[in-house]
């Protein structure tokens, strides 16, 4: 029976007496305690997405100076709210949900300490509200913090307090996940974790590392801001800050890849080509991914050149290598899995015969492609000491992280939400057609908007974070008006992308409220991969016996794009320095 | 690869092997060109749109560095035209040609259907050649924006301050282009000067403390009230007179 607070009937699935039910799509044994909390965190994430998305409109329409919506002061406040709600709150609430899916749900366990999980959610919500309040009510001498509240810039103490509360809440919410892992290994000491659980575990470790780094950054800074301590080292702050500042994005990355493995397996029949190789790639992330944070400090005079070289030219490639492994392993798993299911004629038949009308599948694939081509390649370039100089603090940087966290993580998470609507909330889409169109529409529009961000940054050196550049940089002779045509393309496609985001919220929320209820397993039969997931366990028909030449060709295309972009950037850098001239 | 193919590989001369690979590659290319399912149409349209953007912007960028290779001008034109022509070809023309080959009955239409792709590519290449030779303004990104246009002169004077006896005196090295100077501390306006040379004196006691430090902000504004330059000064770092 549904709880009295559950007015929309979103939390009232049919469970057996032991509190479990069997998912008709994944075959997982799902306990009520896990499912309800996954729904709670997922719904909260969508609220943050909606709220942060509203500021996407005002921010984009200010940077497109033909509209020039906001004054510079208001722009920075809106930009801060956009960043915190989308880059932090939308992502982190989703990531806790993913930890619960990857942990107890995949392992078929109940969620331990549910009251701790609920307390974590409450504290996280309180922290998120406090951060939003602090930013919205920013007044002189305080500044809106964006994501870089560098000491000694005066920021509202409420902001630091909110950030600390949110971080603490996240750690508390992650505790039941770690307890699940503890119980699982204690009961099955010789059994390896499923790959998705393993990925979630790595995500959890990186998350805690990042969050503790955040406490190291924000707690002393709050004490300094409240004047309990007189002075704080700005360089130390920057180092500590980037542990969380970039670390949270690495959580996004690893969580996203866990989602890729999970969803491609369920809806497209992908199989894991080599467990050992994929697990090794996750372990490489564990050791090397946080070094990516160094690219924020490559123009920082407080760190030595040796430090920069180590972090960006050697060790960092450990993480790049891991990403390249996943970039091959996931499409290869799809290709081999689909060929095994008799769905792979020709070079790309496995791809073209895939369930493209299913928004879960299309979101996941667009996330993989766009993250790889637009976010991954540019990330490696920006993470390199020399090339960073042409990217640093330009609008191209904004293009890069929109390619990673919007085209990559957000699109993947949207796919996961589409999946959760069908399999956990047990609702049909309010409109099949709109749900099918949304990933195509959003990814395409956002893809062009992101390209324009990169182009105006790289081609013209247009700076980030400013309200206006094209019409006028006050008081200077310098003009960036030549960037206006590309800004026009950016503005139009940013509006289209926002429309795609609105469409997602309409379909998701509309389905929850007005969607027909999924009554039987047959209603969700279209989500199951061709031939069923059971084929993955056939020892007489190993997946590596199937060819993966389509993936090989795609990887060559990717490598070609990588090499051309890399050489082009290096060539331009040498021209800038007139080497050999 | 079948068993007999493998045997053929073992016995064929290198020349015939290369020929066979090239023929197969050409057939693959044609089959991709004519693949007409909705997802293939979308792949090809979106792929060529992005590729066109890349060719256009990358060649424009290299050209902007003063590297005047003629080939780049044609790559730029190719990319620019491809942005529209790629999706047009694979979303409209190829499906239309395929449909007409099945349904057309009149001789003229049949001829067009049979040669539709060749006509399409010919028109495309002709446009590329024309625009490569005589580029139109929308495709030429203006990178070399001249300094000193009508945005006005550069307003960037030095602000020199000194303190003595609880007062702070400040002067600007140049007052050209400035209409007013506004000094604030916290959210309060402390001083406003509307006459050159915009010197001002403020009392330390009037300044608010932020994080243990008294500070003030000096804004230079133009006649429209727009901020031209902003300076933040901490009292502790202002030298004694």
Interface residues (C-beta under 8 A of the other chain):
Chain A: X72 X139 X140 X141 X152 X154 X224 X225 X227 X230 X346 X347 X352 X354 X356 X440 X444 X447 X448 X451 X455 X458 X459 X460 X472 X473 X474 X475 X476 X477 X478 X479 X480 X481 X482 X485 X486 X568 X571 X572 X575
Chain B: X28 X31 X35 X37 X38 X39 X40 X42 X43 X46 X49 X50 X53 X57 X58 X60 X61 X62 X64 X65 X67 X138 X141 X142 X143 X144 X145 X146 X147 X148 X149 X151 X152 X153 X154 X155 X156 X177 X184 X185 X186 X187 X208 X210 X211 X212 X213 X215 X220 X222 X226 X227 X228 X229
